Amino acid sequence: MSFSSREVYDRLADEYHLIFGNWDEAVKWQGEVLDTLLRSVTGRRSLSILDCSCGIGTQAIGLALLGHRLTATDLSPRSIERAREEAERFGVEITFGTADFRALEEVVEGVFDVVISFDNALAHMMSRDDLLSAALSIRSKVREGGGCLWPA
């Protein structure tokens, strides 16, 4: 049986936090690490950030806790639902939406200081064309002088 990436992450959303020893601490730690990196590169304390593969909100919530303005999207509607619940529990405001990061310009308004995509999201791009579509779509959401951040 074969599942799409969306189906896989819809199924994982309720238990995704279990890949971390302590998800709440991982949210805070990842936010601090990314905040330190982004501030060192930009020199700014508060950035507009699009997390275009937010999952259940691990990085988005951590960055919002530190004062950044977040928009967070994911292909999985269930992951977005869970991320909303977690953001509320953490007491942060994040704009959420469901979007395929190969077509962000169709769903996400505006441009951002930084666009991030972490964990294994880009690894799901199985063809050169899909990866190119994702990269161009992500780049379309970065304001002039801004940047993208994703692990290689």
C-alpha positions as CSV (number, residue, x, y, z in Angstrom):
1,M,0.0,0.0,0.0
2,S,1.3,3.4,-0.9
3,F,0.5,6.7,0.9
4,S,1.0,10.2,-0.2
5,S,3.1,12.6,1.9
6,R,-0.1,14.3,3.0
7,E,-1.6,11.0,4.2
8,V,1.5,10.0,6.0
9,Y,1.7,13.3,7.9
10,D,-2.0,13.4,8.6
11,R,-1.6,9.9,10.2
12,L,1.5,11.0,12.2
13,A,0.2,14.4,13.4
14,D,-1.2,13.1,16.7
15,E,2.0,11.3,17.6
16,Y,4.7,13.3,15.9
17,H,5.9,14.9,19.1
18,L,7.0,11.4,20.3
19,I,10.1,11.6,18.0
20,F,11.5,14.0,20.6
21,G,12.4,13.1,24.2
22,N,10.5,16.2,25.4
23,W,8.7,18.0,22.6
24,D,8.0,21.2,24.6
25,E,11.7,21.6,25.4
26,A,12.6,20.8,21.8
27,V,10.3,23.6,20.6
28,K,12.0,26.1,22.9
29,W,15.5,24.9,22.1
30,Q,15.0,24.9,18.3
31,G,13.5,28.4,18.6
32,E,16.5,29.6,20.5
33,V,19.0,28.1,18.0
34,L,17.2,29.5,15.0
35,D,16.7,32.9,16.6
36,T,20.4,33.1,17.4
37,L,21.3,32.2,13.8
38,L,18.7,34.6,12.3
39,R,19.7,37.5,14.5
40,S,23.4,37.0,13.8
41,V,22.7,37.1,10.0
42,T,20.1,39.9,9.9
43,G,21.0,41.9,13.0
44,R,17.2,42.2,13.6
45,R,15.3,41.2,16.7
46,S,11.9,40.5,15.1
47,L,11.4,39.0,11.7
48,S,8.5,38.0,9.5
49,I,8.9,34.3,8.9
50,L,7.1,31.8,6.8
51,D,7.6,28.2,7.9
52,C,6.4,26.5,4.7
53,S,6.5,22.9,6.1
54,C,5.6,23.5,9.7
55,G,4.2,20.1,10.6
56,I,2.8,20.4,14.2
57,G,4.7,23.7,14.7
58,T,8.0,22.7,16.3
59,Q,10.1,25.6,14.8
60,A,7.2,28.0,14.2
61,I,6.1,28.0,17.8
62,G,9.7,28.2,19.1
63,L,10.3,31.3,17.0
64,A,7.0,32.9,17.9
65,L,7.8,32.5,21.6
66,L,10.8,34.8,20.9
67,G,8.9,37.5,19.3
68,H,9.0,36.7,15.6
69,R,5.9,37.1,13.4
70,L,5.0,33.7,12.0
71,T,3.0,32.4,9.1
72,A,3.0,28.6,9.0
73,T,1.8,26.3,6.3
74,D,1.9,22.5,5.7
75,L,0.6,20.1,3.2
76,S,-1.2,18.1,6.0
77,P,-4.5,19.6,7.2
78,R,-4.3,17.4,10.4
79,S,-0.8,18.7,11.1
80,I,-2.0,22.3,10.8
81,E,-4.9,21.5,13.1
82,R,-2.5,20.1,15.7
83,A,-0.1,23.1,15.2
84,R,-3.0,25.5,15.9
85,E,-3.8,23.6,19.1
86,E,-0.2,23.6,20.2
87,A,0.3,27.3,19.4
88,E,-2.8,28.1,21.6
89,R,-1.4,25.9,24.4
90,F,2.0,27.8,24.2
91,G,0.1,31.1,24.1
92,V,1.5,32.4,20.7
93,E,-0.2,33.9,17.7
94,I,0.6,32.3,14.4
95,T,-1.2,32.6,11.1
96,F,-1.8,29.0,9.8
97,G,-2.8,27.6,6.4
98,T,-2.7,24.5,4.4
99,A,-0.4,24.7,1.4
100,D,1.9,22.7,-0.8
101,F,5.3,24.4,-0.8
102,R,5.5,23.9,-4.6
103,A,2.6,26.4,-4.9
104,L,2.9,28.9,-2.1
105,E,2.2,31.9,-4.4
106,E,-1.3,30.6,-4.9
107,V,-2.1,30.4,-1.1
108,V,0.2,32.6,0.9
109,E,-0.1,36.3,0.7
110,G,2.8,38.7,0.9
111,V,6.6,38.1,1.3
112,F,8.7,37.5,4.3
113,D,12.1,38.3,5.7
114,V,12.9,34.6,6.0
115,V,11.3,31.4,4.7
116,I,12.2,28.2,6.5
117,S,11.6,24.5,5.8
118,F,13.0,22.0,8.3
119,D,12.9,18.3,9.3
120,N,12.6,16.1,6.2
121,A,10.1,18.1,4.1
122,L,12.2,18.7,1.0
123,A,13.3,15.1,1.0
124,H,9.8,14.2,-0.2
125,M,10.5,15.9,-3.6
126,M,11.1,12.8,-5.7
127,S,11.9,14.5,-8.9
128,R,14.2,17.3,-10.1
129,D,11.1,19.1,-11.4
130,D,9.3,18.9,-8.0
131,L,12.4,20.1,-6.2
132,L,12.8,23.0,-8.6
133,S,9.2,23.9,-8.2
134,A,9.5,23.9,-4.5
135,A,12.7,26.1,-4.5
136,L,11.1,28.6,-6.9
137,S,7.9,28.7,-4.9
138,I,9.8,29.2,-1.6
139,R,11.9,31.9,-3.2
140,S,8.8,33.7,-4.4
141,K,7.8,34.3,-0.8
142,V,11.2,36.0,0.3
143,R,11.3,39.8,0.3
144,E,14.2,41.6,-1.4
145,G,17.2,41.2,0.8
146,G,15.6,38.3,2.8
147,G,16.6,34.7,2.8
148,C,15.7,31.0,3.0
149,L,16.9,28.5,5.5
150,W,16.6,24.8,5.2
151,P,18.9,21.9,6.0
152,A,20.8,20.3,3.2
